[in-house]
Amino acid sequence: MSIHSLWLPIEKPVIINLLLFLALFCGMLLSAWQRGSLKLRWRRMQTWPRHFIGGTFVGSVAVLIPGGNDALMLKGLPGLSPHAIPAFVALLFGVGVTLIFMRLLTGQTLQVVCTNDICRTEN
């Protein structure tokens, strides 16, 4: 099943996924604009590699867990799916190991304060 355009054949799932992505992105922009929090914030170039590595880790783990964290917590665990419990244990283990390494390397504990939909760390 494919839809043929003037330029190249495009399959239906690609179009549907693109439309869903655009709807999600536009909804995010509209929500931020309505709240008055829509602004572009540039970070220093020194932080870009750290953010890229962190995003790569999060993206690679999201691919390994079918459906991501929300589907795991809201559908997989209550439905007793065979993949859900090992995925949840691995998720908790990864968070725990990361916090232990952070404490060993920096000597500090991580404290996160969230207000007005913004979370920041405090030392």
CORSUL-V398849 format. One record per pair of residues at least 4 apart in sequence whose ideal C-beta (glycine too) atoms are under 6 Angstrom apart, sorted by sequence separation. I is the first residue (numbers start at 1). J is the second residue. D is the distance in whole Angstrom. If there is no record, write none. Layout:
i->(I & I)
j->(J & J)
d->(D & D)
This chain:
i->(10 & 13 & 43 & 47 & 67 & 70 & 71 & 72 & 75 & 83 & 101 & 102 & 4 & 5 & 10 & 32 & 33 & 76 & 114 & 32 & 62 & 2 & 3 & 65 & 77 & 112 & 113 & 76 & 2 & 112 & 113 & 1 & 111 & 72 & 72 & 108 & 65)
j->(14 & 17 & 47 & 51 & 71 & 74 & 75 & 76 & 79 & 87 & 105 & 106 & 9 & 10 & 15 & 37 & 38 & 81 & 119 & 38 & 68 & 9 & 10 & 72 & 84 & 119 & 120 & 84 & 11 & 121 & 122 & 12 & 122 & 84 & 87 & 123 & 87)
d->(6 & 6 & 5 & 6 & 3 & 6 & 5 & 5 & 6 & 6 & 6 & 6 & 5 & 6 & 6 & 5 & 5 & 4 & 4 & 4 & 5 & 5 & 6 & 6 & 5 & 5 & 6 & 3 & 5 & 6 & 5 & 6 & 5 & 6 & 6 & 6 & 5)
